[in-house]
Amino acid sequence: MKNSFKLAVIFVLSIMLASCKKEKNAPSYHKGDLTIFTDESFQSVTEALAEGYMINYPETHIKVETKKEDLGLLDLLKGSAKVVVMSRNLNPEEIKTYEERTDLKFLPAKFAADAVVFVVPKDSPKESISMEEISSGLMSDKKEFIFDGTNSSNLNFVAEKLKKQPKDLKFSIIPGNQKIIEELGKYPDKIGVIGLNTFSRPYDKTSEKLRDMVKVLPVVEKGKSYTADFDGLRTMEYPFTRVLYFLINEGNFNIANGFIRFSCTHLGQKIVQKEGLQPYNIYKREVQMR
């Protein structure tokens, strides 16, 4: 009888321990580690959201790594990344591959409206740039446009907007959005192509310094001039407005899904706004997808 009782106690304890161990190892959105891959163009807003999440959930540790947009997507498809930040639209074949590799539906988590902007040195006489100039300039051997590299979000998005393949465009390269701004003065006949988030933070000293070094050109389309300000982003009338979104490779509600939910809530969207970008969800009814 005593042996039977001891066996019963041991059995119950073993179940309790197994249950505790399972609970300890269960997926959790409020503790654990996560690495997010982002193109350098969106690094600032991604880091700001990561910091906000870690403040709210102190047991989480989020690392933001910069990687060219296309390379980050490849890592996600291979399963070596849980979250990537994207701006370009995936084609049907890429969406099919994503759903097959991750066993998830393609549901991009849109969180901000950003832009690709065209900049010239502060003392440049140039005051605007037309869509025709951009299109013809990117087919010219003069290579007057400077991008931050191949496989980058800026190049991908401009090519997509012009209905071209990135490999068909002709351009110069200076690695890094900030480097383009800092070195553009050496090339007075060139036009830098950068992500707005590079210097969009209104009260950040580095952003202020970078803004003072260049002139952002309004884009003229069909005789009308558009600027990458809040109104231009909110209505998406500025031709090179782009919507940033997260893609994940996580099937359960772990830290990756928790971070995305936070980024799309009111608090996360206020962080986006403080970054000088247009929140996607706070003003969702006013954002017009084209």
SULRAMO-V382799 format. One line per field, one symbol per residue. phi: phi as a letter, one per 20 degrees, with the letter a starting at -180 (. if undefined). burial: 1 if it has 9 or more other C-alpha atoms within 8 Angstrom, else 0. A space follows every 10 residues. Layout:
BEGIN
phi->???
burial->???
END
This chain:
BEGIN
phi->.fffffffff ffffffffff ffffefgbed bpdbddecfg fdgfffffff ffffffcfed cddddebggf fffffffene cebcdccefe egfffffgff femcffcfef caddbecdcc ggefffdabe fffffffede fflfeddeqe mefffgffff felcegfeed beccfnfffg ffdfgfcfed ceccegfgbe ffdeffffff ffecdeefde clndecdeeg ffffemffgd fceebecccb ededffffff fffeegffff fgfffndege efdgfeedfd
burial->0000000000 0000000000 0000000111 1111111111 1111111111 1111001101 1111011111 1110111010 1111111100 0000101110 0101000011 1111111111 1001000011 1001101111 0011111110 1111111111 0001010011 1101111011 1101000101 1111111111 1100001101 1011101111 1000011100 0111111101 1111111111 0011111111 0111101111 1111111111 1010001000
END
